[in-house]
């Protein structure tokens, strides 16, 4: 079952470089709480500022939506984010994650969950090798 608010959410975030951030007010409530492994911000203006910074920092960022579970006022959307950041080199990085959304007309809570190691640490010159080694050791 498609939900118009969630379809608009996925459409807006499908390509962050081309995202029209002026549309965030159509998705989010004024008192939105946004969380990810790096930040927690509250309020529409703070979310707009945070997204604006993210969008300006990446060369490429698209979301591939894999699956979703939608309840009355909650949704869980599983995705793969494909991105390229100039400070992390020229290679495309793909990270699996999930967004938890709570909504009542508009989205009031948005939490993104993903592996910071796969997103960032593995691609840094000094700690990348150690992070990959640790992940491999923990798999055995």
N, CA and C atoms as a LAMMPS dump frame, in Angstrom:
ITEM: TIMESTEP
0
ITEM: NUMBER OF ATOMS
420
ITEM: BOX BOUNDS ff ff ff
-5.0000000000000000e+02 5.0000000000000000e+02
-5.0000000000000000e+02 5.0000000000000000e+02
-5.0000000000000000e+02 5.0000000000000000e+02
ITEM: ATOMS id mol type element x y z
1 1 1 N 0.836 -1.19 0
2 1 2 C 0 0 0
3 1 3 C 0.881 1.254 0
4 2 1 N 0.725 2.088 -0.985
5 2 2 C 1.524 3.3 -1.063
6 2 3 C 0.93 4.388 -0.175
7 3 1 N 1.795 5.112 0.473
8 3 2 C 1.4 6.22 1.333
9 3 3 C 1.973 7.493 0.705
10 4 1 N 1.117 8.478 0.352
11 4 2 C 1.592 9.674 -0.368
12 4 3 C 2.744 10.4 0.337
13 5 1 N 2.681 10.556 1.656
14 5 2 C 3.74 11.24 2.387
15 5 3 C 5.065 10.495 2.23
16 6 1 N 5.011 9.171 2.332
17 6 2 C 6.236 8.382 2.23
18 6 3 C 6.768 8.339 0.801
19 7 1 N 5.881 8.325 -0.171
20 7 2 C 6.324 8.386 -1.564
21 7 3 C 7.013 9.727 -1.85
22 8 1 N 6.477 10.814 -1.3
23 8 2 C 7.11 12.128 -1.447
24 8 3 C 8.471 12.162 -0.749
25 9 1 N 8.547 11.529 0.424
26 9 2 C 9.804 11.427 1.162
27 9 3 C 10.864 10.708 0.316
28 10 1 N 10.5 9.542 -0.223
29 10 2 C 11.454 8.765 -1.024
30 10 3 C 11.848 9.518 -2.295
31 11 1 N 10.913 10.201 -2.885
32 11 2 C 11.209 10.971 -4.091
33 11 3 C 12.199 12.097 -3.801
34 12 1 N 11.966 12.836 -2.726
35 12 2 C 12.841 13.951 -2.371
36 12 3 C 14.256 13.466 -2.082
37 13 1 N 14.381 12.373 -1.342
38 13 2 C 15.693 11.895 -0.932
39 13 3 C 16.348 10.959 -1.957
40 14 1 N 15.685 10.638 -3.036
41 14 2 C 16.262 9.688 -3.992
42 14 3 C 17.582 10.194 -4.569
43 15 1 N 17.725 11.497 -4.741
44 15 2 C 18.975 12.081 -5.237
45 15 3 C 19.252 13.341 -4.422
46 16 1 N 20.128 13.22 -3.424
47 16 2 C 20.366 14.345 -2.515
48 16 3 C 21.037 15.533 -3.195
49 17 1 N 21.838 15.299 -4.205
50 17 2 C 22.507 16.409 -4.888
51 17 3 C 21.486 17.289 -5.604
52 18 1 N 20.425 16.682 -6.117
53 18 2 C 19.404 17.429 -6.862
54 18 3 C 18.159 17.742 -6.013
55 19 1 N 18.182 17.366 -4.735
56 19 2 C 16.995 17.523 -3.882
57 19 3 C 16.592 18.993 -3.759
58 20 1 N 15.295 19.234 -3.852
59 20 2 C 14.736 20.572 -3.659
60 20 3 C 14.396 20.705 -2.177
61 21 1 N 15.335 21.242 -1.412
62 21 2 C 15.175 21.314 0.043
63 21 3 C 14.056 22.254 0.477
64 22 1 N 13.557 23.078 -0.44
65 22 2 C 12.415 23.924 -0.09
66 22 3 C 11.162 23.073 0.125
67 23 1 N 11.213 21.807 -0.288
68 23 2 C 10.074 20.895 -0.111
69 23 3 C 10.06 20.213 1.255
70 24 1 N 11.112 20.398 2.049
71 24 2 C 11.162 19.752 3.368
72 24 3 C 9.972 20.148 4.241
73 25 1 N 9.508 21.382 4.103
74 25 2 C 8.364 21.819 4.916
75 25 3 C 7.073 21.091 4.538
76 26 1 N 7.029 20.479 3.358
77 26 2 C 5.864 19.676 2.98
78 26 3 C 5.914 18.284 3.601
79 27 1 N 7.094 17.858 4.014
80 27 2 C 7.264 16.538 4.613
81 27 3 C 7.272 16.577 6.132
82 28 1 N 8.01 17.531 6.687
83 28 2 C 8.309 17.541 8.118
84 28 3 C 7.457 18.538 8.895
85 29 1 N 7.105 18.139 10.102
86 29 2 C 6.427 19.038 11.037
87 29 3 C 7.435 20.07 11.539
88 30 1 N 6.953 21.18 12.022
89 30 2 C 7.821 22.244 12.521
90 30 3 C 8.719 21.806 13.663
91 31 1 N 8.254 20.837 14.463
92 31 2 C 9.031 20.364 15.61
93 31 3 C 9.704 19.013 15.343
94 32 1 N 10.002 18.73 14.076
95 32 2 C 10.634 17.472 13.67
96 32 3 C 11.889 17.19 14.505
97 33 1 N 12.072 15.934 14.859
98 33 2 C 13.319 15.467 15.473
99 33 3 C 13.986 14.571 14.438
100 34 1 N 15.225 14.922 14.086
101 34 2 C 15.998 14.145 13.119
102 34 3 C 17.25 13.622 13.812
103 35 1 N 17.486 12.303 13.665
104 35 2 C 18.668 11.685 14.264
105 35 3 C 19.362 10.815 13.226
106 36 1 N 20.684 10.821 13.289
107 36 2 C 21.481 9.848 12.561
108 36 3 C 22.701 9.553 13.44
109 37 1 N 23.592 8.653 13.024
110 37 2 C 24.718 8.319 13.897
111 37 3 C 25.659 9.485 14.204
112 38 1 N 25.535 10.579 13.471
113 38 2 C 26.433 11.715 13.664
114 38 3 C 25.778 12.853 14.446
115 39 1 N 24.521 13.141 14.153
116 39 2 C 23.854 14.317 14.712
117 39 3 C 22.448 14.001 15.207
118 40 1 N 21.962 14.885 16.04
119 40 2 C 20.546 14.946 16.375
120 40 3 C 20.168 16.415 16.339
121 41 1 N 19.163 16.731 15.527
122 41 2 C 18.7 18.11 15.428
123 41 3 C 17.193 18.139 15.617
124 42 1 N 16.71 19.271 16.103
125 42 2 C 15.275 19.415 16.331
126 42 3 C 14.792 20.701 15.706
127 43 1 N 13.668 20.605 15.034
128 43 2 C 13.053 21.759 14.406
129 43 3 C 13.332 21.789 12.909
130 44 1 N 12.375 22.266 12.161
131 44 2 C 12.454 22.279 10.706
132 44 3 C 13.643 23.086 10.192
133 45 1 N 13.909 24.24 10.772
134 45 2 C 15.019 25.08 10.317
135 45 3 C 16.347 24.353 10.52
136 46 1 N 16.512 23.689 11.663
137 46 2 C 17.748 22.95 11.939
138 46 3 C 17.918 21.791 10.957
139 47 1 N 16.832 21.104 10.618
140 47 2 C 16.901 20.002 9.647
141 47 3 C 17.248 20.558 8.269
142 48 1 N 16.628 21.677 7.887
143 48 2 C 16.941 22.295 6.594
144 48 3 C 18.425 22.667 6.517
145 49 1 N 18.96 23.241 7.589
146 49 2 C 20.379 23.616 7.619
147 49 3 C 21.273 22.386 7.513
148 50 1 N 20.938 21.339 8.257
149 50 2 C 21.728 20.106 8.251
150 50 3 C 21.716 19.472 6.86
151 51 1 N 20.556 19.359 6.251
152 51 2 C 20.452 18.76 4.911
153 51 3 C 21.172 19.604 3.869
154 52 1 N 21.103 20.908 4.002
155 52 2 C 21.788 21.796 3.078
156 52 3 C 23.297 21.557 3.131
157 53 1 N 23.828 21.383 4.334
158 53 2 C 25.255 21.099 4.5
159 53 3 C 25.615 19.759 3.879
160 54 1 N 24.805 18.738 4.139
161 54 2 C 25.064 17.405 3.581
162 54 3 C 25.048 17.46 2.056
163 55 1 N 24.052 18.107 1.497
164 55 2 C 23.906 18.16 0.041
165 55 3 C 25.055 18.904 -0.629
166 56 1 N 25.588 19.902 0.028
167 56 2 C 26.671 20.673 -0.574
168 56 3 C 28.025 19.975 -0.43
169 57 1 N 28.137 19.002 0.468
170 57 2 C 29.413 18.32 0.71
171 57 3 C 29.668 17.135 -0.205
172 58 1 N 28.639 16.581 -0.816
173 58 2 C 28.815 15.368 -1.623
174 58 3 C 28.767 15.685 -3.115
175 59 1 N 29.505 14.868 -3.883
176 59 2 C 29.475 14.997 -5.339
177 59 3 C 28.296 14.233 -5.922
178 60 1 N 27.936 13.155 -5.248
179 60 2 C 26.899 12.241 -5.74
180 60 3 C 26.284 11.58 -4.523
181 61 1 N 24.963 11.468 -4.483
182 61 2 C 24.311 10.772 -3.384
183 61 3 C 22.901 10.373 -3.804
184 62 1 N 22.728 9.076 -4.058
185 62 2 C 21.413 8.549 -4.424
186 62 3 C 21.047 7.389 -3.52
187 63 1 N 19.752 7.271 -3.269
188 63 2 C 19.23 6.201 -2.431
189 63 3 C 18.512 5.175 -3.291
190 64 1 N 18.826 3.929 -3.034
191 64 2 C 18.149 2.791 -3.653
192 64 3 C 17.276 2.18 -2.566
193 65 1 N 15.966 2.23 -2.745
194 65 2 C 15.04 1.738 -1.729
195 65 3 C 14.81 0.245 -1.916
196 66 1 N 14.979 -0.506 -0.838
197 66 2 C 14.919 -1.964 -0.899
198 66 3 C 13.599 -2.531 -0.404
199 67 1 N 13.116 -2.009 0.71
200 67 2 C 11.944 -2.596 1.357
201 67 3 C 11.361 -1.564 2.311
202 68 1 N 10.107 -1.755 2.663
203 68 2 C 9.478 -0.857 3.633
204 68 3 C 8.399 -1.588 4.398
205 69 1 N 8.197 -1.115 5.606
206 69 2 C 7.14 -1.619 6.474
207 69 3 C 6.398 -0.392 6.982
208 70 1 N 5.116 -0.308 6.66
209 70 2 C 4.335 0.876 7.011
210 70 3 C 3.208 0.483 7.946
211 71 1 N 3.148 1.165 9.1
212 71 2 C 2.058 0.986 10.042
213 71 3 C 1.177 2.22 10.031
214 72 1 N 0.349 2.37 11.066
215 72 2 C -0.568 3.505 11.118
216 72 3 C 0.159 4.849 11.137
217 73 1 N 1.135 4.991 12.02
218 73 2 C 1.846 6.263 12.145
219 73 3 C 3.361 6.096 12.143
220 74 1 N 3.844 4.935 11.698
221 74 2 C 5.269 4.652 11.654
222 74 3 C 5.608 3.937 10.357
223 75 1 N 6.824 4.168 9.903
224 75 2 C 7.321 3.455 8.721
225 75 3 C 8.798 3.169 8.914
226 76 1 N 9.226 2.045 8.35
227 76 2 C 10.633 1.658 8.32
228 76 3 C 10.973 1.414 6.859
229 77 1 N 11.954 2.151 6.372
230 77 2 C 12.338 2.052 4.968
231 77 3 C 13.804 1.631 4.907
232 78 1 N 14.07 0.476 4.29
233 78 2 C 15.436 -0.023 4.148
234 78 3 C 15.984 0.465 2.811
235 79 1 N 17.259 0.877 2.823
236 79 2 C 17.836 1.475 1.632
237 79 3 C 19.329 1.188 1.531
238 80 1 N 19.863 1.477 0.356
239 80 2 C 21.307 1.542 0.151
240 80 3 C 21.604 2.954 -0.344
241 81 1 N 22.502 3.631 0.341
242 81 2 C 22.927 4.96 -0.074
243 81 3 C 24.224 4.802 -0.867
244 82 1 N 24.212 5.291 -2.091
245 82 2 C 25.394 5.291 -2.945
246 82 3 C 25.879 6.741 -3.002
247 83 1 N 27.12 6.976 -2.559
248 83 2 C 27.589 8.353 -2.54
249 83 3 C 29.084 8.449 -2.838
250 84 1 N 29.464 9.656 -3.197
251 84 2 C 30.869 9.97 -3.426
252 84 3 C 31.133 11.313 -2.751
253 85 1 N 32.123 11.32 -1.876
254 85 2 C 32.484 12.529 -1.135
255 85 3 C 33.931 12.885 -1.477
256 86 1 N 34.198 14.123 -1.877
257 86 2 C 35.548 14.484 -2.317
258 86 3 C 36.631 14.238 -1.258
259 87 1 N 36.289 14.323 0.006
260 87 2 C 37.288 14.107 1.063
261 87 3 C 37.571 12.619 1.293
262 88 1 N 36.756 11.742 0.695
263 88 2 C 36.957 10.301 0.865
264 88 3 C 37.46 9.637 -0.406
265 89 1 N 37.863 10.425 -1.391
266 89 2 C 38.401 9.884 -2.63
267 89 3 C 37.384 9.905 -3.758
268 90 1 N 37.725 9.22 -4.845
269 90 2 C 36.883 9.243 -6.043
270 90 3 C 35.983 8.026 -6.164
271 91 1 N 36.157 7.053 -5.285
272 91 2 C 35.379 5.819 -5.372
273 91 3 C 33.955 6.023 -4.864
274 92 1 N 33.036 5.294 -5.491
275 92 2 C 31.654 5.269 -5.028
276 92 3 C 31.597 4.417 -3.758
277 93 1 N 30.892 4.9 -2.755
278 93 2 C 30.722 4.177 -1.499
279 93 3 C 29.249 3.821 -1.387
280 94 1 N 28.97 2.582 -1.022
281 94 2 C 27.584 2.135 -0.835
282 94 3 C 27.41 1.658 0.601
283 95 1 N 26.378 2.174 1.248
284 95 2 C 26.113 1.869 2.654
285 95 3 C 24.645 1.483 2.811
286 96 1 N 24.403 0.341 3.455
287 96 2 C 23.034 -0.081 3.75
288 96 3 C 22.565 0.605 5.029
289 97 1 N 21.296 0.954 5.036
290 97 2 C 20.745 1.599 6.216
291 97 3 C 19.23 1.5 6.242
292 98 1 N 18.663 2.162 7.224
293 98 2 C 17.223 2.125 7.423
294 98 3 C 16.779 3.448 8.028
295 99 1 N 15.636 3.93 7.574
296 99 2 C 15.022 5.13 8.148
297 99 3 C 13.767 4.729 8.909
298 100 1 N 13.659 5.219 10.144
299 100 2 C 12.432 5.06 10.93
300 100 3 C 11.744 6.419 10.916
301 101 1 N 10.501 6.426 10.473
302 101 2 C 9.722 7.658 10.396
303 101 3 C 8.457 7.517 11.225
304 102 1 N 8.162 8.527 12.029
305 102 2 C 6.871 8.628 12.708
306 102 3 C 6.165 9.838 12.111
307 103 1 N 4.873 9.698 11.885
308 103 2 C 4.167 10.782 11.205
309 103 3 C 2.717 10.85 11.674
310 104 1 N 2.186 12.029 11.552
311 104 2 C 0.784 12.304 11.827
312 104 3 C 0.418 13.486 10.939
313 105 1 N 0.149 13.215 9.679
314 105 2 C -0.034 14.28 8.692
315 105 3 C 1.303 14.657 8.069
316 106 1 N 2.285 14.984 8.908
317 106 2 C 3.658 15.242 8.484
318 106 3 C 4.587 14.398 9.354
319 107 1 N 5.829 14.289 8.931
320 107 2 C 6.81 13.492 9.674
321 107 3 C 7.245 14.266 10.909
322 108 1 N 7.122 13.64 12.068
323 108 2 C 7.496 14.26 13.333
324 108 3 C 8.812 13.711 13.882
325 109 1 N 9.228 12.534 13.391
326 109 2 C 10.459 11.891 13.85
327 109 3 C 11.088 11.155 12.677
328 110 1 N 12.377 11.383 12.47
329 110 2 C 13.113 10.737 11.375
330 110 3 C 14.461 10.304 11.938
331 111 1 N 14.673 8.991 11.994
332 111 2 C 15.957 8.469 12.451
333 111 3 C 16.555 7.585 11.372
334 112 1 N 17.785 7.908 10.97
335 112 2 C 18.526 7.086 10.023
336 112 3 C 19.54 6.254 10.798
337 113 1 N 19.563 4.958 10.497
338 113 2 C 20.489 4.037 11.141
339 113 3 C 21.346 3.411 10.054
340 114 1 N 22.669 3.487 10.214
341 114 2 C 23.593 2.891 9.253
342 114 3 C 24.937 2.672 9.925
343 115 1 N 25.795 1.928 9.243
344 115 2 C 27.106 1.561 9.75
345 115 3 C 28.105 2.678 9.453
346 116 1 N 28.526 3.4 10.495
347 116 2 C 29.489 4.481 10.313
348 116 3 C 30.833 3.961 9.801
349 117 1 N 31.195 2.739 10.165
350 117 2 C 32.435 2.153 9.674
351 117 3 C 32.413 2.026 8.168
352 118 1 N 31.304 1.46 7.647
353 118 2 C 31.179 1.28 6.198
354 118 3 C 31.067 2.62 5.483
355 119 1 N 30.484 3.605 6.141
356 119 2 C 30.284 4.899 5.505
357 119 3 C 31.549 5.754 5.518
358 120 1 N 32.245 5.746 6.634
359 120 2 C 33.308 6.719 6.813
360 120 3 C 34.635 6.093 7.215
361 121 1 N 34.662 5.405 8.349
362 121 2 C 35.924 4.973 8.936
363 121 3 C 36.756 4.094 8.01
364 122 1 N 36.114 3.2 7.257
365 122 2 C 36.854 2.3 6.372
366 122 3 C 37.545 3.045 5.235
367 123 1 N 37.157 4.284 4.991
368 123 2 C 37.678 5.032 3.853
369 123 3 C 38.687 6.107 4.253
370 124 1 N 38.999 6.175 5.548
371 124 2 C 39.987 7.146 6.019
372 124 3 C 41.368 6.501 6.021
373 125 1 N 42.385 7.222 5.547
374 125 2 C 43.716 6.626 5.394
375 125 3 C 44.295 6.013 6.672
376 126 1 N 44.191 6.669 7.79
377 126 2 C 44.852 6.182 8.998
378 126 3 C 44.105 5.067 9.71
379 127 1 N 42.788 5.131 9.728
380 127 2 C 42.049 4.117 10.492
381 127 3 C 41.26 3.14 9.626
382 128 1 N 41.249 3.351 8.319
383 128 2 C 40.487 2.477 7.423
384 128 3 C 40.925 1.028 7.494
385 129 1 N 42.232 0.786 7.416
386 129 2 C 42.74 -0.578 7.469
387 129 3 C 42.42 -1.257 8.784
388 130 1 N 42.546 -0.522 9.875
389 130 2 C 42.233 -1.079 11.198
390 130 3 C 40.755 -1.404 11.311
391 131 1 N 39.895 -0.539 10.827
392 131 2 C 38.453 -0.771 10.88
393 131 3 C 38.075 -2.007 10.072
394 132 1 N 38.602 -2.133 8.864
395 132 2 C 38.316 -3.312 8.032
396 132 3 C 38.831 -4.589 8.698
397 133 1 N 40.032 -4.523 9.287
398 133 2 C 40.621 -5.676 9.967
399 133 3 C 39.744 -6.108 11.146
400 134 1 N 39.3 -5.145 11.947
401 134 2 C 38.441 -5.46 13.093
402 134 3 C 37.128 -6.107 12.652
403 135 1 N 36.503 -5.547 11.626
404 135 2 C 35.247 -6.112 11.129
405 135 3 C 35.455 -7.548 10.653
406 136 1 N 36.579 -7.786 9.952
407 136 2 C 36.854 -9.131 9.458
408 136 3 C 37.103 -10.096 10.616
409 137 1 N 37.823 -9.674 11.629
410 137 2 C 38.096 -10.526 12.803
411 137 3 C 36.807 -10.866 13.54
412 138 1 N 35.895 -9.924 13.631
413 138 2 C 34.64 -10.162 14.354
414 138 3 C 33.696 -11.093 13.58
415 139 1 N 33.899 -11.242 12.293
416 139 2 C 33.047 -12.107 11.49
417 139 3 C 33.375 -13.587 11.697
418 140 1 N 34.532 -13.902 12.247
419 140 2 C 34.942 -15.31 12.41
420 140 3 C 34.613 -15.804 13.784
